[in-house]
Amino acid sequence: MKKRHIGLAAAGALGAAFLAKKVSSEKKVEKVAEIEEEINSRYYGDKQVYLIGGGIATMAAAAYLIRDANFSGKNIHVIEGMKILGGSNDGIGTNEKGFVARGGRMLNEETYENFWELFSSIPSLEWPDHSVTDEILNFDHLHPTHAQARLVTKDQEILDAHTMGFDNEDRLAMTKLLAASEESLDGVTIEEWFGPHFFETNFWYMWQTTFAFQKWSSAFELRRYMNRMILEFSRIDTLEGVTRTPLNQYDSVILPLKSFLEKHGVDFTLNEDVVDLEFKPGSEITVTALKLGNGETIELNEEDVVIMTNGTMTDSSTEGDWSTPAPVVTEESRSARLWRNIAKKKVGLGNPEPFFGNEAETNWESFTVTCRGDKLLKRIEEFSGNIPGSGALMTLKDSSWLMSTVVAAQPHFKNQDPDTTIFWGYGIYTDKVGDYVKKPMRDCTGEEILYEWICQMGWQADWDEIVKDVVNVIPAYMPYIDAQFQPRKMTDRPQVVPEGSTNFAMVSQFVEIPKDMVFTEEYSVRAARIAVYTLFDIDKEIIPVTPYNRDPKVLAKAAQTMFR
């Protein structure tokens, strides 16, 4: 009888819990409906929104305005300094002159929470009745990544990169870093935190080249990355966590987003710089006008809004070709110039100097190789054991330039012919003299960069045969590509919506978003969502950072990895 009473009590408790959950769920549905009804009833009148910069962050902001704020696309104005949209998500070229992508933006299925949610509402251009998120994840699941030649020595030996190579001092330093407060890491570099042995470990070579860290990068940013990407720690040797787009990011991400915005009437102005902003006097931050590079001024009405890109890591980049090095940088970063101008006028707008004041520490150079036929790609496949699209990064760890290459699934460009193939690579130490080409990487032509790589692979005896199939090699020198990793103070990165702002926000890799990591698509999209939801009082969820660093199973796996 006693057991029966316990059973009834338990059943009653379960019933009450189910009922409470049902009521809670119904209330959430009602609240969402109320929020939607209130937003749909809004009348914005002649309110205008000006988005400075045409990268993924401002384009995402435009999409959120249309989708979640019920704002008219024709009252959204994107002003971009280049002749093309996309910012750092680039990809362009021809079969005759060669293709170029300055970088490859790796995605991640588990940690790009807001990115996937946004692009689930952006229609795919290639797959009818499906979203961009559907298209990317479907492609990635059909083309899984599992690098089999992650690290290669100067003797063309493929290392067993499953072993991290830590000693006890390395493990202790990493444990202390993860436990350190962010406030205690102002201005601290990775090199100041770890001993010399750490920088000879397999882990460092893999982590450095996967995410483009330097020894002098911020220890704060490494801590953020380790916490945010702790899932990747145990699989850094295979890069199984990398999510690839079907084509380069311009074709796969920017073009469908652009198409969505154009269908909603968004106004795009290209090849036009915003060089300064004017603010209303007083302690509040209220933008009253945009100053353009052509001398014109756009006066704002009281209700208008400005969302500005306050830094771009691919600004001022230059490109060479087969016979020409990428030119020396002569122009100032346009986004940093604008940031400098406004930071002088108002408190709380951050400080661009730690990021855009030391080109020697923030640069690296990429190169895109275009070939007729697939002989060179077949040779890479035979060496690495990876078919195109399955291998992610292959790093030549002993090369003086620290060169890495990626062979994407072919084609990698929308207009790429079936008999044309491409692969991409980059070198981190552009000031070092090559091991075979006795010049710094940044002074080398595309031909010289490819020759250095071919020699590193031990194929120089076949150079004359290999070069017959090469259409072009386009080097891209980027002076600020690592700027977001520079040591800094907590106050150097401004808030997305600065304290005291009435109509102004900033979106980029140079704003502060607690717990999230820079140099990612997610950071840009999350910043855009914060900007729009805050300035337009949207009472909807911004998906929080998933706390994998608190998951006992993930932590246990990470601990095991430290001793591999």
C-alpha positions as CSV (number, residue, x, y, z in Angstrom):
1,M,0.0,0.0,0.0
2,K,2.9,2.3,0.8
3,K,4.4,1.7,-2.6
4,R,1.1,2.5,-4.2
5,H,0.9,5.9,-2.4
6,I,4.5,6.7,-3.5
7,G,3.6,5.8,-7.1
8,L,0.5,8.0,-7.0
9,A,2.5,10.9,-5.5
10,A,5.2,10.5,-8.2
11,A,2.5,10.3,-10.9
12,G,1.0,13.5,-9.5
13,A,4.3,15.3,-9.4
14,L,5.0,14.3,-13.0
15,G,1.6,15.4,-14.0
16,A,2.0,18.8,-12.3
17,A,5.4,19.2,-14.0
18,F,4.0,18.4,-17.4
19,L,1.2,20.8,-16.9
20,A,3.6,23.5,-15.7
21,K,5.8,23.0,-18.7
22,K,2.8,23.1,-21.0
23,V,1.5,26.3,-19.5
24,S,5.0,27.8,-19.7
25,S,5.3,26.8,-23.4
26,E,1.8,28.3,-24.2
27,K,2.8,31.5,-22.5
28,K,6.0,31.7,-24.6
29,V,4.0,31.2,-27.7
30,E,1.5,33.9,-26.6
31,K,4.4,36.3,-25.9
32,V,6.0,35.7,-29.3
33,A,2.7,36.3,-30.9
34,E,2.3,39.6,-29.0
35,I,5.8,40.7,-29.9
36,E,5.2,40.0,-33.6
37,E,1.8,41.8,-33.5
38,E,3.4,44.8,-31.9
39,I,6.3,44.9,-34.4
40,N,4.0,44.5,-37.4
41,S,1.9,47.4,-36.2
42,R,4.8,49.8,-36.1
43,Y,4.9,52.8,-38.4
44,Y,8.4,54.1,-39.1
45,G,7.3,56.9,-41.4
46,D,10.3,58.4,-43.2
47,K,12.9,56.8,-40.9
48,Q,16.1,55.9,-42.7
49,V,18.9,53.5,-41.7
50,Y,22.4,54.0,-43.1
51,L,24.8,51.0,-43.0
52,I,28.4,52.0,-43.5
53,G,30.4,49.2,-45.2
54,G,29.1,46.4,-47.4
55,G,30.4,43.3,-45.6
56,I,28.5,40.5,-44.0
57,A,27.9,42.4,-40.7
58,T,26.0,45.3,-42.3
59,M,24.2,43.1,-44.8
60,A,23.1,40.9,-41.9
61,A,21.9,44.0,-40.1
62,A,19.8,44.9,-43.2
63,A,18.3,41.4,-43.2
64,Y,17.4,41.6,-39.5
65,L,15.8,45.0,-40.1
66,I,13.6,43.6,-42.8
67,R,12.8,40.2,-41.1
68,D,12.6,41.1,-37.5
69,A,11.9,44.8,-37.3
70,N,9.4,45.0,-40.2
71,F,11.4,47.8,-41.6
72,S,11.1,48.7,-45.3
73,G,14.0,47.8,-47.5
74,K,13.8,50.9,-49.5
75,N,14.7,53.0,-46.4
76,I,17.9,51.0,-45.8
77,H,21.0,52.4,-47.4
78,V,24.3,50.4,-47.6
79,I,27.4,52.5,-48.5
80,E,30.5,50.6,-49.5
81,G,33.9,52.0,-50.3
82,M,34.8,49.2,-52.7
83,K,33.3,48.3,-56.1
84,I,31.8,45.1,-54.8
85,L,29.9,43.9,-51.7
86,G,31.1,41.2,-49.4
87,G,34.0,42.7,-47.5
88,S,36.2,39.9,-46.3
89,N,33.9,37.3,-47.9
90,D,35.4,37.5,-51.3
91,G,35.9,35.4,-54.4
92,I,36.3,36.6,-57.9
93,G,38.1,35.9,-61.2
94,T,38.0,34.2,-64.6
95,N,39.2,31.0,-66.1
96,E,41.5,32.9,-68.5
97,K,43.2,35.2,-65.9
98,G,42.9,33.1,-62.8
99,F,40.7,33.2,-59.6
100,V,41.4,34.8,-56.3
101,A,40.0,34.5,-52.8
102,R,42.0,36.4,-50.2
103,G,41.0,34.0,-47.5
104,G,38.7,31.1,-46.7
105,R,36.2,31.7,-43.9
106,M,35.7,28.4,-42.1
107,L,32.3,27.8,-40.5
108,N,31.4,25.6,-37.6
109,E,28.1,23.9,-37.2
110,E,28.0,23.8,-33.4
111,T,29.1,27.3,-32.5
112,Y,27.7,29.6,-35.3
113,E,24.4,29.9,-33.6
114,N,23.0,33.1,-35.0
115,F,24.7,32.6,-38.4
116,W,22.7,29.4,-39.1
117,E,19.5,30.9,-37.7
118,L,19.7,34.0,-40.0
119,F,20.7,32.1,-43.1
120,S,17.8,29.6,-42.5
121,S,15.6,32.5,-43.7
122,I,17.7,33.5,-46.7
123,P,16.7,31.5,-49.8
124,S,19.4,29.5,-51.6
125,L,20.1,30.6,-55.2
126,E,21.0,27.1,-56.2
127,W,18.6,24.8,-54.4
128,P,14.9,25.8,-54.9
129,D,12.7,25.9,-51.8
130,H,15.7,25.6,-49.5
131,S,17.6,28.0,-47.4
132,V,21.3,28.9,-47.5
133,T,21.7,27.0,-44.2
134,D,20.1,23.9,-45.7
135,E,22.4,24.2,-48.7
136,I,25.6,24.6,-46.8
137,L,25.0,21.9,-44.2
138,N,23.8,19.4,-46.8
139,F,26.9,20.0,-48.8
140,D,29.1,19.7,-45.7
141,H,27.5,16.5,-44.5
142,L,28.1,15.0,-48.0
143,H,31.7,16.2,-48.0
144,P,33.0,15.6,-44.5
145,T,36.4,17.0,-43.5
146,H,39.1,14.6,-42.2
147,A,42.7,15.9,-42.8
148,Q,45.2,13.1,-43.2
149,A,48.2,15.3,-43.8
150,R,47.7,18.1,-41.3
151,L,51.5,18.7,-40.6
152,V,54.3,18.0,-43.1
153,T,58.0,18.3,-42.4
154,K,60.8,19.6,-44.6
155,D,61.5,16.0,-45.6
156,Q,57.9,15.6,-46.8
157,E,57.1,13.4,-43.8
158,I,53.5,13.4,-42.7
159,L,53.6,13.7,-39.0
160,D,51.3,11.9,-36.5
161,A,49.5,15.1,-35.5
162,H,47.2,13.3,-33.1
163,T,49.8,13.8,-30.4
164,M,49.6,17.4,-29.1
165,G,53.2,17.4,-27.8
166,F,52.5,19.2,-24.5
167,D,54.8,18.8,-21.5
168,N,53.6,19.5,-17.9
169,E,54.6,23.1,-18.1
170,D,52.5,23.6,-21.2
171,R,49.5,21.9,-19.6
172,L,49.8,24.0,-16.4
173,A,50.1,27.3,-18.4
174,M,47.0,26.3,-20.5
175,T,45.0,25.4,-17.5
176,K,45.9,28.7,-15.8
177,L,45.0,30.6,-18.9
178,L,41.5,29.1,-19.1
179,A,41.0,29.9,-15.4
180,A,42.3,33.5,-15.7
181,S,40.0,36.4,-15.6
182,E,39.7,38.4,-18.8
183,E,40.5,41.6,-16.9
184,S,43.9,40.2,-15.9
185,L,44.9,39.7,-19.5
186,D,45.0,43.4,-20.7
187,G,47.9,43.7,-23.2
188,V,49.3,40.2,-22.4
189,T,50.7,38.2,-25.4
190,I,50.6,34.5,-25.9
191,E,54.4,34.5,-25.9
192,E,54.4,36.2,-22.5
193,W,52.1,33.5,-21.1
194,F,53.7,30.3,-22.4
195,G,57.3,29.0,-22.3
196,P,59.4,28.3,-25.4
197,H,58.5,24.6,-25.6
198,F,54.8,25.4,-26.2
199,F,55.6,27.0,-29.6
200,E,57.3,23.7,-30.8
201,T,54.3,21.5,-30.1
202,N,52.0,20.0,-32.7
203,F,49.2,21.8,-31.0
204,W,50.7,25.2,-31.6
205,Y,51.5,24.6,-35.3
206,M,47.9,23.4,-35.9
207,W,46.1,26.0,-33.8
208,Q,48.2,28.8,-35.1
209,T,47.6,27.9,-38.8
210,T,44.0,27.0,-38.4
211,F,43.0,30.3,-36.8
212,A,46.1,32.5,-37.8
213,F,47.4,33.3,-34.4
214,Q,50.9,34.7,-33.9
215,K,53.2,34.4,-30.8
216,W,52.6,38.1,-30.2
217,S,48.8,37.8,-30.5
218,S,46.6,38.4,-27.5
219,A,46.4,35.8,-24.8
220,F,42.9,37.1,-24.1
221,E,41.9,36.0,-27.6
222,L,43.5,32.6,-27.3
223,R,41.6,32.1,-24.0
224,R,38.3,33.1,-25.8
225,Y,39.1,30.7,-28.6
226,M,39.9,27.8,-26.3
227,N,36.7,28.3,-24.4
228,R,34.5,28.9,-27.4
229,M,36.1,26.2,-29.7
230,I,36.9,23.6,-27.0
231,L,35.0,21.1,-29.1
232,E,37.7,21.5,-31.8
233,F,40.6,21.0,-29.4
234,S,40.2,17.2,-29.5
235,R,39.9,17.1,-33.3
236,I,42.3,19.9,-34.3
237,D,44.5,17.3,-36.1
238,T,41.7,16.3,-38.5
239,L,39.7,19.6,-38.6
240,E,36.5,17.5,-38.6
241,G,34.7,20.4,-37.1
242,V,35.2,22.6,-40.1
243,T,32.0,23.3,-42.1
244,R,32.6,24.1,-45.7
245,T,30.4,26.1,-48.1
246,P,29.7,24.6,-51.6
247,L,31.6,27.4,-53.3
248,N,33.7,30.3,-52.0
249,Q,32.0,32.5,-49.4
250,Y,31.2,35.3,-51.9
251,D,29.2,32.9,-54.1
252,S,27.7,30.8,-51.3
253,V,27.0,33.4,-48.7
254,I,27.1,37.0,-50.0
255,L,25.3,36.5,-53.3
256,P,22.1,34.9,-51.8
257,L,22.1,37.5,-49.0
258,K,22.5,40.3,-51.6
259,S,19.7,38.8,-53.7
260,F,17.4,38.7,-50.6
261,L,18.1,42.4,-49.8
262,E,17.7,43.5,-53.4
263,K,14.3,41.8,-53.6
264,H,13.3,43.9,-50.6
265,G,14.4,47.1,-52.2
266,V,17.6,47.8,-50.2
267,D,19.6,50.7,-51.7
268,F,23.3,50.0,-52.4
269,T,25.9,52.6,-53.1
270,L,29.3,51.2,-54.1
271,N,32.7,52.8,-54.6
272,E,31.9,55.6,-52.1
273,D,33.7,56.2,-48.8
274,V,32.2,57.6,-45.6
275,V,35.1,59.5,-44.1
276,D,33.6,61.0,-40.9
277,L,30.4,61.4,-38.8
278,E,29.0,64.4,-37.2
279,F,27.5,64.2,-33.7
280,K,25.0,66.2,-31.8
281,P,26.7,68.2,-29.0
282,G,26.4,66.8,-25.4
283,S,27.1,63.6,-23.6
284,E,24.8,61.4,-25.7
285,I,26.0,59.8,-28.9
286,T,23.7,60.9,-31.7
287,V,24.8,61.0,-35.3
288,T,23.6,64.0,-37.2
289,A,25.4,63.6,-40.6
290,L,27.6,61.4,-42.7
291,K,30.6,63.0,-44.5
292,L,31.5,61.3,-47.8
293,G,34.8,61.1,-49.5
294,N,33.5,63.0,-52.5
295,G,32.9,66.1,-50.3
296,E,29.1,65.6,-50.0
297,T,27.3,65.5,-46.6
298,I,24.2,63.4,-45.9
299,E,22.2,65.2,-43.2
300,L,20.2,62.9,-40.9
301,N,16.8,63.4,-39.5
302,E,16.3,63.0,-35.8
303,E,14.8,59.5,-36.1
304,D,17.4,58.1,-38.5
305,V,19.9,55.4,-37.5
306,V,23.5,54.7,-38.4
307,I,25.3,51.3,-38.1
308,M,29.0,51.5,-38.9
309,T,31.7,49.0,-39.7
310,N,34.5,50.3,-37.4
311,G,37.3,48.1,-38.8
312,T,37.9,45.6,-41.6
313,M,40.7,43.1,-41.5
314,T,41.0,43.0,-45.3
315,D,41.3,46.7,-45.7
316,S,44.2,48.1,-47.9
317,S,45.0,44.6,-49.3
318,T,46.9,44.4,-52.5
319,E,47.1,41.8,-55.2
320,G,49.9,40.7,-57.6
321,D,50.0,38.0,-60.3
322,W,52.3,35.4,-61.9
323,S,55.0,38.0,-62.7
324,T,54.2,40.7,-60.2
325,P,54.4,40.8,-56.4
326,A,51.5,42.2,-54.4
327,P,52.3,45.9,-54.3
328,V,53.5,47.7,-51.1
329,V,50.5,49.1,-49.2
330,T,50.3,52.9,-49.6
331,E,46.7,53.7,-48.6
332,E,45.4,53.9,-45.0
333,S,42.7,51.5,-43.9
334,R,39.5,53.3,-44.8
335,S,37.5,51.7,-42.0
336,A,40.3,52.5,-39.5
337,R,40.5,56.1,-40.7
338,L,36.7,56.5,-40.1
339,W,37.0,54.9,-36.7
340,R,39.9,57.2,-35.7
341,N,38.0,60.2,-36.8
342,I,34.9,59.4,-34.6
343,A,36.9,58.1,-31.6
344,K,38.3,61.6,-31.1
345,K,34.9,63.1,-30.8
346,K,33.1,60.9,-28.3
347,V,33.9,58.8,-25.2
348,G,33.2,55.1,-25.5
349,L,33.9,54.6,-29.2
350,G,37.0,52.5,-28.6
351,N,40.6,52.9,-29.8
352,P,41.7,51.6,-33.2
353,E,45.5,52.1,-32.6
354,P,46.3,48.7,-31.0
355,F,44.7,47.0,-34.1
356,F,45.7,49.3,-37.0
357,G,49.0,50.7,-35.8
358,N,51.5,47.8,-36.4
359,E,51.4,46.3,-39.9
360,A,54.5,44.3,-39.2
361,E,52.6,42.2,-36.7
362,T,49.2,42.0,-38.3
363,N,49.9,40.9,-41.9
364,W,50.1,37.7,-43.8
365,E,49.8,36.8,-47.5
366,S,47.6,34.3,-49.3
367,F,47.9,32.9,-52.9
368,T,45.4,31.4,-55.2
369,V,46.6,28.9,-57.8
370,T,44.6,28.4,-61.0
371,C,45.4,25.5,-63.3
372,R,44.2,23.8,-66.5
373,G,43.2,20.3,-65.8
374,D,43.8,18.5,-62.5
375,K,47.3,17.0,-62.7
376,L,48.6,19.2,-59.8
377,L,45.5,18.5,-57.6
378,K,45.9,14.8,-58.3
379,R,49.5,15.0,-57.2
380,I,48.4,16.7,-53.9
381,E,45.7,14.1,-53.4
382,E,48.2,11.2,-53.9
383,F,50.5,12.8,-51.3
384,S,47.9,13.7,-48.7
385,G,45.4,10.9,-49.1
386,N,42.6,13.5,-49.3
387,I,40.4,14.1,-52.3
388,P,39.6,17.8,-53.0
389,G,37.4,19.2,-50.3
390,S,38.1,16.6,-47.6
391,G,41.5,17.7,-46.3
392,A,41.3,21.3,-45.0
393,L,44.7,22.7,-44.1
394,M,48.0,21.0,-44.9
395,T,50.8,22.9,-43.1
396,L,54.5,22.8,-44.1
397,K,55.7,23.3,-40.5
398,D,59.4,23.8,-41.3
399,S,58.9,26.3,-44.1
400,S,60.4,29.7,-43.3
401,W,57.1,31.4,-44.4
402,L,55.1,28.7,-42.5
403,M,53.0,27.9,-45.6
404,S,49.7,26.1,-45.5
405,T,47.4,25.1,-48.4
406,V,43.8,24.1,-48.8
407,V,42.3,22.2,-51.8
408,A,38.6,22.9,-51.8
409,A,36.0,20.7,-53.5
410,Q,35.9,21.6,-57.2
411,P,34.5,23.9,-58.6
412,H,35.2,26.5,-56.0
413,F,33.9,29.4,-58.1
414,K,30.5,29.8,-59.7
415,N,32.0,30.5,-63.1
416,Q,34.8,28.0,-62.9
417,D,35.0,25.7,-66.0
418,P,35.1,21.9,-65.5
419,D,38.7,21.7,-66.9
420,T,39.9,24.4,-64.5
421,T,41.1,23.7,-61.0
422,I,42.2,25.9,-58.1
423,F,43.8,25.6,-54.7
424,W,44.6,28.2,-52.0
425,G,47.4,28.8,-49.6
426,Y,48.9,31.3,-47.3
427,G,52.1,32.2,-45.4
428,I,52.2,33.7,-42.0
429,Y,55.8,35.0,-41.9
430,T,55.9,37.3,-45.0
431,D,59.1,39.1,-43.9
432,K,61.2,35.9,-43.8
433,V,63.5,34.8,-46.6
434,G,62.3,31.7,-48.4
435,D,64.1,28.4,-48.1
436,Y,64.4,28.1,-51.8
437,V,63.5,31.5,-53.2
438,K,65.9,33.8,-51.3
439,K,63.5,36.7,-50.9
440,P,60.8,37.6,-48.3
441,M,57.4,36.2,-49.3
442,R,55.9,39.7,-49.5
443,D,58.4,40.6,-52.3
444,C,57.7,37.5,-54.3
445,T,55.8,37.1,-57.6
446,G,53.1,34.5,-57.9
447,E,55.5,32.3,-59.8
448,E,58.1,32.5,-57.0
449,I,55.6,31.7,-54.3
450,L,54.4,28.6,-56.2
451,Y,58.0,27.6,-56.8
452,E,58.8,27.8,-53.1
453,W,55.8,25.7,-52.3
454,I,56.7,23.1,-55.0
455,C,60.2,22.9,-53.6
456,Q,58.9,22.4,-50.1
457,M,56.9,19.5,-51.4
458,G,60.0,18.0,-53.1
459,W,58.6,18.3,-56.6
460,Q,61.1,20.8,-58.0
461,A,62.5,18.3,-60.6
462,D,59.1,18.4,-62.3
463,W,58.7,22.2,-62.2
464,D,58.8,22.6,-66.0
465,E,56.1,20.1,-66.5
466,I,54.0,21.4,-63.6
467,V,54.2,25.0,-64.8
468,K,52.7,24.2,-68.2
469,D,49.3,23.8,-66.6
470,V,49.4,26.9,-64.4
471,V,47.1,29.8,-65.6
472,N,48.0,32.2,-62.8
473,V,49.0,32.5,-59.2
474,I,47.6,35.6,-57.5
475,P,49.3,36.7,-54.3
476,A,47.1,38.8,-51.9
477,Y,49.0,40.8,-49.2
478,M,46.7,41.8,-46.3
479,P,48.3,44.3,-43.9
480,Y,45.6,44.0,-41.2
481,I,44.3,40.5,-41.6
482,D,45.4,39.6,-38.0
483,A,44.6,43.0,-36.5
484,Q,41.7,41.6,-34.4
485,F,44.1,39.4,-32.5
486,Q,46.4,42.2,-31.3
487,P,47.1,42.7,-27.6
488,R,44.8,45.3,-26.3
489,K,43.0,46.7,-23.3
490,M,39.4,45.7,-22.5
491,T,38.3,49.3,-23.4
492,D,39.9,49.3,-26.8
493,R,37.0,47.4,-28.4
494,P,33.8,49.5,-28.2
495,Q,30.4,48.0,-27.3
496,V,28.1,47.3,-30.3
497,V,25.8,50.0,-29.0
498,P,27.9,52.4,-27.0
499,E,26.6,53.7,-23.7
500,G,24.6,56.8,-24.3
501,S,23.9,56.1,-27.9
502,T,20.5,57.1,-29.3
503,N,20.9,56.1,-32.9
504,F,24.3,54.6,-33.4
505,A,25.9,51.2,-33.4
506,M,29.1,49.5,-34.6
507,V,29.5,46.1,-36.2
508,S,32.8,44.3,-37.1
509,Q,35.5,42.1,-35.7
510,F,36.6,45.0,-33.5
511,V,33.6,45.4,-31.2
512,E,33.2,43.7,-27.9
513,I,30.8,40.8,-27.6
514,P,31.2,38.9,-24.2
515,K,32.3,35.3,-24.5
516,D,32.4,35.2,-28.3
517,M,35.5,35.0,-30.5
518,V,36.6,37.3,-33.3
519,F,37.7,36.3,-36.9
520,T,34.4,34.5,-37.5
521,E,31.2,34.9,-39.5
522,E,29.3,34.4,-36.3
523,Y,30.9,37.4,-34.6
524,S,29.8,39.7,-37.5
525,V,26.2,38.3,-37.6
526,R,25.8,38.4,-33.8
527,A,27.0,42.0,-33.7
528,A,24.5,42.9,-36.4
529,R,21.7,41.2,-34.4
530,I,22.7,43.0,-31.2
531,A,22.7,46.4,-33.1
532,V,19.3,46.0,-34.7
533,Y,17.5,44.5,-31.7
534,T,18.9,47.2,-29.3
535,L,18.4,50.2,-31.5
536,F,14.9,49.1,-32.6
537,D,13.8,47.6,-29.2
538,I,13.2,44.1,-30.6
539,D,12.2,41.9,-27.7
540,K,13.4,38.7,-29.3
541,E,16.2,36.2,-28.3
542,I,19.7,36.7,-29.6
543,I,20.9,33.1,-29.4
544,P,23.5,33.0,-26.6
545,V,27.0,31.5,-26.8
546,T,26.6,27.8,-26.3
547,P,28.7,27.0,-23.1
548,Y,30.5,23.9,-24.4
549,N,33.3,24.8,-22.0
550,R,30.9,23.8,-19.1
551,D,29.9,20.5,-20.6
552,P,31.5,17.7,-18.4
553,K,31.9,15.3,-21.4
554,V,33.5,18.0,-23.6
555,L,35.8,19.0,-20.7
556,A,36.8,15.4,-20.1
557,K,37.7,14.9,-23.7
558,A,39.7,18.1,-23.7
559,A,41.6,17.0,-20.6
560,Q,42.4,13.7,-22.4
561,T,43.6,15.6,-25.4
562,M,46.1,17.5,-23.3
563,F,47.9,14.2,-22.5
564,R,47.8,12.8,-26.0
